[in-house]
């Protein structure tokens, strides 16, 4: 089990990015959260098996159909086990 922090930049707000992320993450069996940041980026914190986290990261580099991704910052951390589901964080 690992923890992955992603920060996605580009046209990623108001395009269904957060809700698409929830669907993908839940389908992969991941836990954590996704939120819009004030700077226009989307932040994702997810925990689970590395291969599934890599799948989420690959998806995030493309995003949903209306998104335009400029870049993704990726950081691996130690798992905390603090999440029980994957949801939007406000």
PDB file with one MODEL, atoms N, CA, C and O in Angstrom:
MODEL        1
ATOM      1  N   UNK A   1       0.833  -1.181   0.000  1.00  0.00           N
ATOM      2  CA  UNK A   1       0.000   0.000   0.000  1.00  0.00           C
ATOM      3  C   UNK A   1       0.884   1.252   0.000  1.00  0.00           C
ATOM      4  O   UNK A   1       1.910   1.323   0.676  1.00  0.00           O
ATOM      5  N   UNK A   2       0.438   2.234  -0.788  1.00  0.00           N
ATOM      6  CA  UNK A   2       1.182   3.486  -0.880  1.00  0.00           C
ATOM      7  C   UNK A   2       0.210   4.656  -0.928  1.00  0.00           C
ATOM      8  O   UNK A   2      -1.004   4.479  -1.025  1.00  0.00           O
ATOM      9  N   UNK A   3       0.775   5.851  -0.858  1.00  0.00           N
ATOM     10  CA  UNK A   3      -0.010   7.088  -0.914  1.00  0.00           C
ATOM     11  C   UNK A   3       0.559   7.949  -2.030  1.00  0.00           C
ATOM     12  O   UNK A   3       1.773   8.117  -2.141  1.00  0.00           O
ATOM     13  N   UNK A   4      -0.325   8.490  -2.851  1.00  0.00           N
ATOM     14  CA  UNK A   4       0.075   9.307  -3.986  1.00  0.00           C
ATOM     15  C   UNK A   4      -0.607  10.668  -3.906  1.00  0.00           C
ATOM     16  O   UNK A   4      -1.821  10.759  -3.720  1.00  0.00           O
ATOM     17  N   UNK A   5       0.190  11.724  -4.049  1.00  0.00           N
ATOM     18  CA  UNK A   5      -0.335  13.088  -4.126  1.00  0.00           C
ATOM     19  C   UNK A   5      -0.155  13.555  -5.568  1.00  0.00           C
ATOM     20  O   UNK A   5       0.946  13.495  -6.115  1.00  0.00           O
ATOM     21  N   UNK A   6      -1.239  14.016  -6.175  1.00  0.00           N
ATOM     22  CA  UNK A   6      -1.189  14.564  -7.525  1.00  0.00           C
ATOM     23  C   UNK A   6      -1.725  15.982  -7.508  1.00  0.00           C
ATOM     24  O   UNK A   6      -2.690  16.278  -6.803  1.00  0.00           O
ATOM     25  N   UNK A   7      -1.104  16.859  -8.280  1.00  0.00           N
ATOM     26  CA  UNK A   7      -1.629  18.201  -8.495  1.00  0.00           C
ATOM     27  C   UNK A   7      -1.686  18.389 -10.000  1.00  0.00           C
ATOM     28  O   UNK A   7      -0.664  18.350 -10.685  1.00  0.00           O
ATOM     29  N   UNK A   8      -2.899  18.593 -10.506  1.00  0.00           N
ATOM     30  CA  UNK A   8      -3.135  18.633 -11.946  1.00  0.00           C
ATOM     31  C   UNK A   8      -3.417  20.077 -12.365  1.00  0.00           C
ATOM     32  O   UNK A   8      -4.304  20.732 -11.817  1.00  0.00           O
ATOM     33  N   UNK A   9      -2.650  20.562 -13.342  1.00  0.00           N
ATOM     34  CA  UNK A   9      -2.761  21.933 -13.829  1.00  0.00           C
ATOM     35  C   UNK A   9      -3.311  21.958 -15.251  1.00  0.00           C
ATOM     36  O   UNK A   9      -3.097  21.028 -16.029  1.00  0.00           O
ATOM     37  N   UNK A  10      -4.012  23.019 -15.576  1.00  0.00           N
ATOM     38  CA  UNK A  10      -4.577  23.202 -16.912  1.00  0.00           C
ATOM     39  C   UNK A  10      -6.026  23.631 -16.783  1.00  0.00           C
ATOM     40  O   UNK A  10      -6.412  24.239 -15.785  1.00  0.00           O
ATOM     41  N   UNK A  11      -6.826  23.318 -17.784  1.00  0.00           N
ATOM     42  CA  UNK A  11      -8.266  23.567 -17.721  1.00  0.00           C
ATOM     43  C   UNK A  11      -8.898  22.347 -17.059  1.00  0.00           C
ATOM     44  O   UNK A  11      -9.356  21.424 -17.733  1.00  0.00           O
ATOM     45  N   UNK A  12      -8.915  22.359 -15.723  1.00  0.00           N
ATOM     46  CA  UNK A  12      -9.338  21.176 -14.978  1.00  0.00           C
ATOM     47  C   UNK A  12     -10.497  21.447 -14.007  1.00  0.00           C
ATOM     48  O   UNK A  12     -10.974  20.530 -13.338  1.00  0.00           O
ATOM     49  N   UNK A  13     -10.941  22.691 -13.935  1.00  0.00           N
ATOM     50  CA  UNK A  13     -12.086  23.004 -13.088  1.00  0.00           C
ATOM     51  C   UNK A  13     -13.293  23.305 -13.969  1.00  0.00           C
ATOM     52  O   UNK A  13     -13.162  23.872 -15.054  1.00  0.00           O
ATOM     53  N   UNK A  14     -14.478  22.913 -13.480  1.00  0.00           N
ATOM     54  CA  UNK A  14     -15.744  23.099 -14.199  1.00  0.00           C
ATOM     55  C   UNK A  14     -15.814  22.246 -15.467  1.00  0.00           C
ATOM     56  O   UNK A  14     -16.491  22.609 -16.429  1.00  0.00           O
ATOM     57  N   UNK A  15     -15.108  21.106 -15.463  1.00  0.00           N
ATOM     58  CA  UNK A  15     -15.138  20.178 -16.607  1.00  0.00           C
ATOM     59  C   UNK A  15     -15.453  18.749 -16.153  1.00  0.00           C
ATOM     60  O   UNK A  15     -15.296  17.805 -16.927  1.00  0.00           O
ATOM     61  N   UNK A  16     -15.897  18.586 -14.902  1.00  0.00           N
ATOM     62  CA  UNK A  16     -16.225  17.266 -14.383  1.00  0.00           C
ATOM     63  C   UNK A  16     -15.032  16.482 -13.882  1.00  0.00           C
ATOM     64  O   UNK A  16     -15.122  15.270 -13.687  1.00  0.00           O
ATOM     65  N   UNK A  17     -13.912  17.159 -13.670  1.00  0.00           N
ATOM     66  CA  UNK A  17     -12.689  16.450 -13.285  1.00  0.00           C
ATOM     67  C   UNK A  17     -12.826  15.755 -11.936  1.00  0.00           C
ATOM     68  O   UNK A  17     -12.464  14.586 -11.806  1.00  0.00           O
ATOM     69  N   UNK A  18     -13.344  16.457 -10.928  1.00  0.00           N
ATOM     70  CA  UNK A  18     -13.445  15.857  -9.586  1.00  0.00           C
ATOM     71  C   UNK A  18     -14.341  14.628  -9.586  1.00  0.00           C
ATOM     72  O   UNK A  18     -13.994  13.598  -9.009  1.00  0.00           O
ATOM     73  N   UNK A  19     -15.497  14.739 -10.236  1.00  0.00           N
ATOM     74  CA  UNK A  19     -16.434  13.620 -10.195  1.00  0.00           C
ATOM     75  C   UNK A  19     -15.960  12.449 -11.050  1.00  0.00           C
ATOM     76  O   UNK A  19     -16.233  11.293 -10.728  1.00  0.00           O
ATOM     77  N   UNK A  20     -15.265  12.739 -12.118  1.00  0.00           N
ATOM     78  CA  UNK A  20     -14.655  11.658 -12.906  1.00  0.00           C
ATOM     79  C   UNK A  20     -13.561  10.974 -12.097  1.00  0.00           C
ATOM     80  O   UNK A  20     -13.416   9.753 -12.151  1.00  0.00           O
ATOM     81  N   UNK A  21     -12.787  11.763 -11.343  1.00  0.00           N
ATOM     82  CA  UNK A  21     -11.737  11.207 -10.492  1.00  0.00           C
ATOM     83  C   UNK A  21     -12.332  10.261  -9.459  1.00  0.00           C
ATOM     84  O   UNK A  21     -11.797   9.177  -9.228  1.00  0.00           O
ATOM     85  N   UNK A  22     -13.434  10.662  -8.837  1.00  0.00           N
ATOM     86  CA  UNK A  22     -14.096   9.803  -7.846  1.00  0.00           C
ATOM     87  C   UNK A  22     -14.488   8.474  -8.471  1.00  0.00           C
ATOM     88  O   UNK A  22     -14.245   7.414  -7.895  1.00  0.00           O
ATOM     89  N   UNK A  23     -15.092   8.533  -9.648  1.00  0.00           N
ATOM     90  CA  UNK A  23     -15.528   7.307 -10.321  1.00  0.00           C
ATOM     91  C   UNK A  23     -14.348   6.384 -10.614  1.00  0.00           C
ATOM     92  O   UNK A  23     -14.410   5.185 -10.341  1.00  0.00           O
ATOM     93  N   UNK A  24     -13.276   6.943 -11.168  1.00  0.00           N
ATOM     94  CA  UNK A  24     -12.089   6.149 -11.503  1.00  0.00           C
ATOM     95  C   UNK A  24     -11.464   5.570 -10.228  1.00  0.00           C
ATOM     96  O   UNK A  24     -11.166   4.378 -10.165  1.00  0.00           O
ATOM     97  N   UNK A  25     -11.269   6.418  -9.220  1.00  0.00           N
ATOM     98  CA  UNK A  25     -10.623   5.978  -7.974  1.00  0.00           C
ATOM     99  C   UNK A  25     -11.427   4.881  -7.284  1.00  0.00           C
ATOM    100  O   UNK A  25     -10.859   3.895  -6.816  1.00  0.00           O
ATOM    101  N   UNK A  26     -12.734   5.049  -7.220  1.00  0.00           N
ATOM    102  CA  UNK A  26     -13.575   4.021  -6.587  1.00  0.00           C
ATOM    103  C   UNK A  26     -13.543   2.722  -7.379  1.00  0.00           C
ATOM    104  O   UNK A  26     -13.485   1.639  -6.797  1.00  0.00           O
ATOM    105  N   UNK A  27     -13.581   2.824  -8.707  1.00  0.00           N
ATOM    106  CA  UNK A  27     -13.485   1.619  -9.547  1.00  0.00           C
ATOM    107  C   UNK A  27     -12.169   0.886  -9.303  1.00  0.00           C
ATOM    108  O   UNK A  27     -12.117  -0.341  -9.379  1.00  0.00           O
ATOM    109  N   UNK A  28     -11.108   1.634  -9.010  1.00  0.00           N
ATOM    110  CA  UNK A  28      -9.793   1.038  -8.745  1.00  0.00           C
ATOM    111  C   UNK A  28      -9.650   0.553  -7.301  1.00  0.00           C
ATOM    112  O   UNK A  28      -8.656  -0.087  -6.958  1.00  0.00           O
ATOM    113  N   UNK A  29     -10.632   0.854  -6.459  1.00  0.00           N
ATOM    114  CA  UNK A  29     -10.576   0.437  -5.062  1.00  0.00           C
ATOM    115  C   UNK A  29      -9.671   1.314  -4.209  1.00  0.00           C
ATOM    116  O   UNK A  29      -9.157   0.865  -3.184  1.00  0.00           O
ATOM    117  N   UNK A  30      -9.472   2.567  -4.627  1.00  0.00           N
ATOM    118  CA  UNK A  30      -8.612   3.489  -3.895  1.00  0.00           C
ATOM    119  C   UNK A  30      -9.419   4.294  -2.885  1.00  0.00           C
ATOM    120  O   UNK A  30     -10.634   4.435  -3.018  1.00  0.00           O
ATOM    121  N   UNK A  31      -8.741   4.811  -1.888  1.00  0.00           N
ATOM    122  CA  UNK A  31      -9.354   5.716  -0.924  1.00  0.00           C
ATOM    123  C   UNK A  31      -8.623   7.050  -0.972  1.00  0.00           C
ATOM    124  O   UNK A  31      -7.484   7.124  -1.432  1.00  0.00           O
ATOM    125  N   UNK A  32      -9.285   8.111  -0.492  1.00  0.00           N
ATOM    126  CA  UNK A  32      -8.664   9.427  -0.461  1.00  0.00           C
ATOM    127  C   UNK A  32      -9.644  10.509  -0.819  1.00  0.00           C
ATOM    128  O   UNK A  32     -10.834  10.406  -0.520  1.00  0.00           O
ATOM    129  N   UNK A  33      -9.139  11.568  -1.472  1.00  0.00           N
ATOM    130  CA  UNK A  33      -9.987  12.696  -1.829  1.00  0.00           C
ATOM    131  C   UNK A  33      -9.451  13.457  -3.034  1.00  0.00           C
ATOM    132  O   UNK A  33      -8.307  13.285  -3.455  1.00  0.00           O
ATOM    133  N   UNK A  34     -10.321  14.302  -3.572  1.00  0.00           N
ATOM    134  CA  UNK A  34      -9.989  15.198  -4.684  1.00  0.00           C
ATOM    135  C   UNK A  34     -10.627  16.548  -4.368  1.00  0.00           C
ATOM    136  O   UNK A  34     -11.725  16.604  -3.814  1.00  0.00           O
ATOM    137  N   UNK A  35      -9.943  17.633  -4.721  1.00  0.00           N
ATOM    138  CA  UNK A  35     -10.528  18.962  -4.505  1.00  0.00           C
ATOM    139  C   UNK A  35      -9.996  19.950  -5.533  1.00  0.00           C
ATOM    140  O   UNK A  35      -8.925  19.764  -6.110  1.00  0.00           O
ATOM    141  N   UNK A  36     -10.784  21.015  -5.747  1.00  0.00           N
ATOM    142  CA  UNK A  36     -10.331  22.154  -6.537  1.00  0.00           C
ATOM    143  C   UNK A  36      -9.491  23.038  -5.641  1.00  0.00           C
ATOM    144  O   UNK A  36      -9.846  23.263  -4.484  1.00  0.00           O
ATOM    145  N   UNK A  37      -8.390  23.540  -6.151  1.00  0.00           N
ATOM    146  CA  UNK A  37      -7.542  24.481  -5.429  1.00  0.00           C
ATOM    147  C   UNK A  37      -7.829  25.901  -5.907  1.00  0.00           C
ATOM    148  O   UNK A  37      -8.245  26.099  -7.048  1.00  0.00           O
ATOM    149  N   UNK A  38      -7.609  26.890  -5.039  1.00  0.00           N
ATOM    150  CA  UNK A  38      -7.836  28.288  -5.427  1.00  0.00           C
ATOM    151  C   UNK A  38      -7.013  28.736  -6.639  1.00  0.00           C
ATOM    152  O   UNK A  38      -7.411  29.665  -7.341  1.00  0.00           O
ATOM    153  N   UNK A  39      -5.871  28.087  -6.892  1.00  0.00           N
ATOM    154  CA  UNK A  39      -5.025  28.476  -8.025  1.00  0.00           C
ATOM    155  C   UNK A  39      -5.498  27.905  -9.362  1.00  0.00           C
ATOM    156  O   UNK A  39      -4.842  28.100 -10.385  1.00  0.00           O
ATOM    157  N   UNK A  40      -6.646  27.194  -9.359  1.00  0.00           N
ATOM    158  CA  UNK A  40      -7.196  26.636 -10.597  1.00  0.00           C
ATOM    159  C   UNK A  40      -6.790  25.202 -10.861  1.00  0.00           C
ATOM    160  O   UNK A  40      -7.254  24.601 -11.830  1.00  0.00           O
ATOM    161  N   UNK A  41      -5.940  24.643 -10.029  1.00  0.00           N
ATOM    162  CA  UNK A  41      -5.519  23.250 -10.185  1.00  0.00           C
ATOM    163  C   UNK A  41      -6.483  22.327  -9.444  1.00  0.00           C
ATOM    164  O   UNK A  41      -7.354  22.783  -8.702  1.00  0.00           O
ATOM    165  N   UNK A  42      -6.315  21.042  -9.656  1.00  0.00           N
ATOM    166  CA  UNK A  42      -7.046  20.016  -8.915  1.00  0.00           C
ATOM    167  C   UNK A  42      -6.016  19.184  -8.162  1.00  0.00           C
ATOM    168  O   UNK A  42      -4.991  18.794  -8.722  1.00  0.00           O
ATOM    169  N   UNK A  43      -6.290  18.920  -6.906  1.00  0.00           N
ATOM    170  CA  UNK A  43      -5.399  18.127  -6.058  1.00  0.00           C
ATOM    171  C   UNK A  43      -6.059  16.792  -5.745  1.00  0.00           C
ATOM    172  O   UNK A  43      -7.251  16.729  -5.444  1.00  0.00           O
ATOM    173  N   UNK A  44      -5.265  15.728  -5.819  1.00  0.00           N
ATOM    174  CA  UNK A  44      -5.730  14.374  -5.531  1.00  0.00           C
ATOM    175  C   UNK A  44      -4.787  13.747  -4.517  1.00  0.00           C
ATOM    176  O   UNK A  44      -3.568  13.800  -4.681  1.00  0.00           O
ATOM    177  N   UNK A  45      -5.344  13.158  -3.476  1.00  0.00           N
ATOM    178  CA  UNK A  45      -4.587  12.357  -2.525  1.00  0.00           C
ATOM    179  C   UNK A  45      -5.257  10.994  -2.495  1.00  0.00           C
ATOM    180  O   UNK A  45      -6.440  10.889  -2.171  1.00  0.00           O
ATOM    181  N   UNK A  46      -4.511   9.953  -2.828  1.00  0.00           N
ATOM    182  CA  UNK A  46      -5.094   8.620  -2.906  1.00  0.00           C
ATOM    183  C   UNK A  46      -4.169   7.591  -2.269  1.00  0.00           C
ATOM    184  O   UNK A  46      -2.945   7.720  -2.298  1.00  0.00           O
ATOM    185  N   UNK A  47      -4.789   6.570  -1.695  1.00  0.00           N
ATOM    186  CA  UNK A  47      -4.047   5.457  -1.107  1.00  0.00           C
ATOM    187  C   UNK A  47      -4.550   4.141  -1.686  1.00  0.00           C
ATOM    188  O   UNK A  47      -5.734   3.976  -1.978  1.00  0.00           O
ATOM    189  N   UNK A  48      -3.614   3.212  -1.842  1.00  0.00           N
ATOM    190  CA  UNK A  48      -3.954   1.894  -2.362  1.00  0.00           C
ATOM    191  C   UNK A  48      -2.713   1.205  -2.903  1.00  0.00           C
ATOM    192  O   UNK A  48      -1.582   1.585  -2.600  1.00  0.00           O
ATOM    193  N   UNK A  49      -2.955   0.188  -3.707  1.00  0.00           N
ATOM    194  CA  UNK A  49      -1.850  -0.555  -4.320  1.00  0.00           C
ATOM    195  C   UNK A  49      -1.168   0.314  -5.375  1.00  0.00           C
ATOM    196  O   UNK A  49      -1.826   1.059  -6.100  1.00  0.00           O
ATOM    197  N   UNK A  50       0.145   0.210  -5.450  1.00  0.00           N
ATOM    198  CA  UNK A  50       0.920   1.075  -6.362  1.00  0.00           C
ATOM    199  C   UNK A  50       0.431   0.985  -7.807  1.00  0.00           C
ATOM    200  O   UNK A  50       0.299   2.013  -8.471  1.00  0.00           O
ATOM    201  N   UNK A  51       0.166  -0.201  -8.300  1.00  0.00           N
ATOM    202  CA  UNK A  51      -0.274  -0.351  -9.689  1.00  0.00           C
ATOM    203  C   UNK A  51      -1.578   0.416  -9.938  1.00  0.00           C
ATOM    204  O   UNK A  51      -1.743   1.047 -10.982  1.00  0.00           O
ATOM    205  N   UNK A  52      -2.490   0.357  -8.984  1.00  0.00           N
ATOM    206  CA  UNK A  52      -3.765   1.068  -9.129  1.00  0.00           C
ATOM    207  C   UNK A  52      -3.560   2.575  -9.030  1.00  0.00           C
ATOM    208  O   UNK A  52      -4.229   3.341  -9.723  1.00  0.00           O
ATOM    209  N   UNK A  53      -2.644   2.999  -8.178  1.00  0.00           N
ATOM    210  CA  UNK A  53      -2.318   4.420  -8.089  1.00  0.00           C
ATOM    211  C   UNK A  53      -1.674   4.913  -9.385  1.00  0.00           C
ATOM    212  O   UNK A  53      -1.943   6.030  -9.827  1.00  0.00           O
ATOM    213  N   UNK A  54      -0.828   4.086  -9.989  1.00  0.00           N
ATOM    214  CA  UNK A  54      -0.223   4.433 -11.280  1.00  0.00           C
ATOM    215  C   UNK A  54      -1.307   4.575 -12.349  1.00  0.00           C
ATOM    216  O   UNK A  54      -1.224   5.452 -13.209  1.00  0.00           O
ATOM    217  N   UNK A  55      -2.333   3.702 -12.292  1.00  0.00           N
ATOM    218  CA  UNK A  55      -3.452   3.805 -13.237  1.00  0.00           C
ATOM    219  C   UNK A  55      -4.189   5.130 -13.052  1.00  0.00           C
ATOM    220  O   UNK A  55      -4.552   5.784 -14.030  1.00  0.00           O
ATOM    221  N   UNK A  56      -4.411   5.526 -11.794  1.00  0.00           N
ATOM    222  CA  UNK A  56      -5.059   6.805 -11.517  1.00  0.00           C
ATOM    223  C   UNK A  56      -4.202   7.955 -12.049  1.00  0.00           C
ATOM    224  O   UNK A  56      -4.724   8.889 -12.658  1.00  0.00           O
ATOM    225  N   UNK A  57      -2.916   7.889 -11.824  1.00  0.00           N
ATOM    226  CA  UNK A  57      -2.000   8.924 -12.301  1.00  0.00           C
ATOM    227  C   UNK A  57      -2.028   9.028 -13.822  1.00  0.00           C
ATOM    228  O   UNK A  57      -2.044  10.132 -14.366  1.00  0.00           O
ATOM    229  N   UNK A  58      -2.034   7.907 -14.502  1.00  0.00           N
ATOM    230  CA  UNK A  58      -2.106   7.902 -15.969  1.00  0.00           C
ATOM    231  C   UNK A  58      -3.401   8.539 -16.445  1.00  0.00           C
ATOM    232  O   UNK A  58      -3.404   9.335 -17.384  1.00  0.00           O
ATOM    233  N   UNK A  59      -4.505   8.182 -15.787  1.00  0.00           N
ATOM    234  CA  UNK A  59      -5.788   8.777 -16.148  1.00  0.00           C
ATOM    235  C   UNK A  59      -5.751  10.292 -15.921  1.00  0.00           C
ATOM    236  O   UNK A  59      -6.206  11.055 -16.773  1.00  0.00           O
ATOM    237  N   UNK A  60      -5.211  10.732 -14.774  1.00  0.00           N
ATOM    238  CA  UNK A  60      -5.175  12.151 -14.432  1.00  0.00           C
ATOM    239  C   UNK A  60      -4.364  12.961 -15.446  1.00  0.00           C
ATOM    240  O   UNK A  60      -4.620  14.151 -15.628  1.00  0.00           O
ATOM    241  N   UNK A  61      -3.404  12.340 -16.098  1.00  0.00           N
ATOM    242  CA  UNK A  61      -2.612  13.062 -17.092  1.00  0.00           C
ATOM    243  C   UNK A  61      -3.408  13.325 -18.375  1.00  0.00           C
ATOM    244  O   UNK A  61      -2.977  14.103 -19.226  1.00  0.00           O
ATOM    245  N   UNK A  62      -4.560  12.679 -18.508  1.00  0.00           N
ATOM    246  CA  UNK A  62      -5.463  12.918 -19.646  1.00  0.00           C
ATOM    247  C   UNK A  62      -6.739  13.606 -19.179  1.00  0.00           C
ATOM    248  O   UNK A  62      -7.218  14.542 -19.819  1.00  0.00           O
ATOM    249  N   UNK A  63      -7.295  13.129 -18.043  1.00  0.00           N
ATOM    250  CA  UNK A  63      -8.513  13.696 -17.481  1.00  0.00           C
ATOM    251  C   UNK A  63      -9.754  13.345 -18.271  1.00  0.00           C
ATOM    252  O   UNK A  63      -9.692  12.579 -19.232  1.00  0.00           O
ATOM    253  N   UNK A  64     -10.895  13.913 -17.862  1.00  0.00           N
ATOM    254  CA  UNK A  64     -12.140  13.684 -18.592  1.00  0.00           C
ATOM    255  C   UNK A  64     -12.114  14.426 -19.931  1.00  0.00           C
ATOM    256  O   UNK A  64     -11.234  15.257 -20.156  1.00  0.00           O
ATOM    257  N   UNK A  65     -13.063  14.137 -20.816  1.00  0.00           N
ATOM    258  CA  UNK A  65     -13.026  14.689 -22.179  1.00  0.00           C
ATOM    259  C   UNK A  65     -12.902  16.214 -22.284  1.00  0.00           C
ATOM    260  O   UNK A  65     -12.228  16.699 -23.193  1.00  0.00           O
ATOM    261  N   UNK A  66     -13.523  16.979 -21.397  1.00  0.00           N
ATOM    262  CA  UNK A  66     -13.488  18.442 -21.516  1.00  0.00           C
ATOM    263  C   UNK A  66     -12.258  19.089 -20.888  1.00  0.00           C
ATOM    264  O   UNK A  66     -12.045  20.290 -21.049  1.00  0.00           O
ATOM    265  N   UNK A  67     -11.455  18.317 -20.182  1.00  0.00           N
ATOM    266  CA  UNK A  67     -10.268  18.850 -19.517  1.00  0.00           C
ATOM    267  C   UNK A  67      -9.115  19.010 -20.509  1.00  0.00           C
ATOM    268  O   UNK A  67      -9.017  18.287 -21.501  1.00  0.00           O
ATOM    269  N   UNK A  68      -8.250  19.973 -20.212  1.00  0.00           N
ATOM    270  CA  UNK A  68      -7.003  20.146 -20.973  1.00  0.00           C
ATOM    271  C   UNK A  68      -5.877  20.197 -19.948  1.00  0.00           C
ATOM    272  O   UNK A  68      -5.753  21.170 -19.204  1.00  0.00           O
ATOM    273  N   UNK A  69      -5.069  19.166 -19.908  1.00  0.00           N
ATOM    274  CA  UNK A  69      -4.023  19.036 -18.898  1.00  0.00           C
ATOM    275  C   UNK A  69      -2.728  19.656 -19.412  1.00  0.00           C
ATOM    276  O   UNK A  69      -2.240  19.318 -20.490  1.00  0.00           O
ATOM    277  N   UNK A  70      -2.181  20.578 -18.607  1.00  0.00           N
ATOM    278  CA  UNK A  70      -0.881  21.167 -18.936  1.00  0.00           C
ATOM    279  C   UNK A  70       0.260  20.369 -18.302  1.00  0.00           C
ATOM    280  O   UNK A  70       1.265  20.075 -18.948  1.00  0.00           O
ATOM    281  N   UNK A  71       0.083  20.025 -17.022  1.00  0.00           N
ATOM    282  CA  UNK A  71       1.108  19.227 -16.341  1.00  0.00           C
ATOM    283  C   UNK A  71       0.524  18.623 -15.072  1.00  0.00           C
ATOM    284  O   UNK A  71      -0.491  19.081 -14.547  1.00  0.00           O
ATOM    285  N   UNK A  72       1.203  17.573 -14.594  1.00  0.00           N
ATOM    286  CA  UNK A  72       0.805  16.899 -13.356  1.00  0.00           C
ATOM    287  C   UNK A  72       2.041  16.762 -12.471  1.00  0.00           C
ATOM    288  O   UNK A  72       3.065  16.226 -12.894  1.00  0.00           O
ATOM    289  N   UNK A  73       1.932  17.249 -11.249  1.00  0.00           N
ATOM    290  CA  UNK A  73       2.989  17.043 -10.253  1.00  0.00           C
ATOM    291  C   UNK A  73       2.622  15.803  -9.451  1.00  0.00           C
ATOM    292  O   UNK A  73       1.477  15.645  -9.025  1.00  0.00           O
ATOM    293  N   UNK A  74       3.594  14.931  -9.248  1.00  0.00           N
ATOM    294  CA  UNK A  74       3.349  13.635  -8.621  1.00  0.00           C
ATOM    295  C   UNK A  74       4.345  13.432  -7.482  1.00  0.00           C
ATOM    296  O   UNK A  74       5.548  13.638  -7.643  1.00  0.00           O
ATOM    297  N   UNK A  75       3.817  13.024  -6.331  1.00  0.00           N
ATOM    298  CA  UNK A  75       4.680  12.792  -5.176  1.00  0.00           C
ATOM    299  C   UNK A  75       4.189  11.553  -4.418  1.00  0.00           C
ATOM    300  O   UNK A  75       3.014  11.445  -4.067  1.00  0.00           O
ATOM    301  N   UNK A  76       5.111  10.630  -4.179  1.00  0.00           N
ATOM    302  CA  UNK A  76       4.802   9.425  -3.409  1.00  0.00           C
ATOM    303  C   UNK A  76       5.091   9.681  -1.937  1.00  0.00           C
ATOM    304  O   UNK A  76       6.088  10.312  -1.585  1.00  0.00           O
ATOM    305  N   UNK A  77       4.203   9.179  -1.083  1.00  0.00           N
ATOM    306  CA  UNK A  77       4.370   9.340   0.360  1.00  0.00           C
ATOM    307  C   UNK A  77       4.061   8.009   1.047  1.00  0.00           C
ATOM    308  O   UNK A  77       3.643   7.040   0.413  1.00  0.00           O
ATOM    309  N   UNK A  78       4.278   7.995   2.345  1.00  0.00           N
ATOM    310  CA  UNK A  78       3.975   6.805   3.135  1.00  0.00           C
ATOM    311  C   UNK A  78       2.472   6.754   3.419  1.00  0.00           C
ATOM    312  O   UNK A  78       1.860   7.769   3.752  1.00  0.00           O
ATOM    313  N   UNK A  79       1.898   5.587   3.285  1.00  0.00           N
ATOM    314  CA  UNK A  79       0.463   5.406   3.507  1.00  0.00           C
ATOM    315  C   UNK A  79       0.117   5.663   4.980  1.00  0.00           C
ATOM    316  O   UNK A  79       0.878   5.308   5.880  1.00  0.00           O
ATOM    317  N   UNK A  80      -1.048   6.285   5.207  1.00  0.00           N
ATOM    318  CA  UNK A  80      -1.501   6.554   6.573  1.00  0.00           C
ATOM    319  C   UNK A  80      -2.699   5.705   6.970  1.00  0.00           C
ATOM    320  O   UNK A  80      -2.923   5.460   8.156  1.00  0.00           O
ATOM    321  N   UNK A  81      -3.478   5.250   5.978  1.00  0.00           N
ATOM    322  CA  UNK A  81      -4.665   4.456   6.268  1.00  0.00           C
ATOM    323  C   UNK A  81      -5.815   5.252   6.867  1.00  0.00           C
ATOM    324  O   UNK A  81      -6.727   4.679   7.462  1.00  0.00           O
ATOM    325  N   UNK A  82      -5.774   6.575   6.711  1.00  0.00           N
ATOM    326  CA  UNK A  82      -6.776   7.428   7.349  1.00  0.00           C
ATOM    327  C   UNK A  82      -8.113   7.498   6.612  1.00  0.00           C
ATOM    328  O   UNK A  82      -9.095   7.985   7.172  1.00  0.00           O
ATOM    329  N   UNK A  83      -8.170   7.024   5.373  1.00  0.00           N
ATOM    330  CA  UNK A  83      -9.386   7.149   4.568  1.00  0.00           C
ATOM    331  C   UNK A  83     -10.163   5.841   4.520  1.00  0.00           C
ATOM    332  O   UNK A  83      -9.584   4.755   4.561  1.00  0.00           O
ATOM    333  N   UNK A  84     -11.503   5.967   4.431  1.00  0.00           N
ATOM    334  CA  UNK A  84     -12.331   4.773   4.293  1.00  0.00           C
ATOM    335  C   UNK A  84     -13.033   4.731   2.943  1.00  0.00           C
ATOM    336  O   UNK A  84     -13.560   3.692   2.548  1.00  0.00           O
ATOM    337  N   UNK A  85     -13.042   5.866   2.228  1.00  0.00           N
ATOM    338  CA  UNK A  85     -13.678   5.957   0.921  1.00  0.00           C
ATOM    339  C   UNK A  85     -12.930   6.986   0.089  1.00  0.00           C
ATOM    340  O   UNK A  85     -11.919   7.531   0.532  1.00  0.00           O
ATOM    341  N   UNK A  86     -13.422   7.252  -1.113  1.00  0.00           N
ATOM    342  CA  UNK A  86     -12.847   8.303  -1.948  1.00  0.00           C
ATOM    343  C   UNK A  86     -13.932   9.336  -2.187  1.00  0.00           C
ATOM    344  O   UNK A  86     -15.023   8.991  -2.641  1.00  0.00           O
ATOM    345  N   UNK A  87     -13.650  10.605  -1.889  1.00  0.00           N
ATOM    346  CA  UNK A  87     -14.689  11.634  -1.960  1.00  0.00           C
ATOM    347  C   UNK A  87     -14.128  12.987  -2.352  1.00  0.00           C
ATOM    348  O   UNK A  87     -12.915  13.178  -2.433  1.00  0.00           O
ATOM    349  N   UNK A  88     -15.040  13.924  -2.596  1.00  0.00           N
ATOM    350  CA  UNK A  88     -14.656  15.310  -2.848  1.00  0.00           C
ATOM    351  C   UNK A  88     -14.396  15.976  -1.512  1.00  0.00           C
ATOM    352  O   UNK A  88     -15.178  15.834  -0.572  1.00  0.00           O
ATOM    353  N   UNK A  89     -13.307  16.691  -1.434  1.00  0.00           N
ATOM    354  CA  UNK A  89     -12.972  17.465  -0.234  1.00  0.00           C
ATOM    355  C   UNK A  89     -13.233  18.940  -0.558  1.00  0.00           C
ATOM    356  O   UNK A  89     -12.775  19.458  -1.577  1.00  0.00           O
ATOM    357  N   UNK A  90     -13.964  19.588   0.314  1.00  0.00           N
ATOM    358  CA  UNK A  90     -14.298  21.012   0.099  1.00  0.00           C
ATOM    359  C   UNK A  90     -13.489  21.888   1.009  1.00  0.00           C
ATOM    360  O   UNK A  90     -13.629  23.110   0.974  1.00  0.00           O
TER     361      UNK A  90
ENDMDL
END
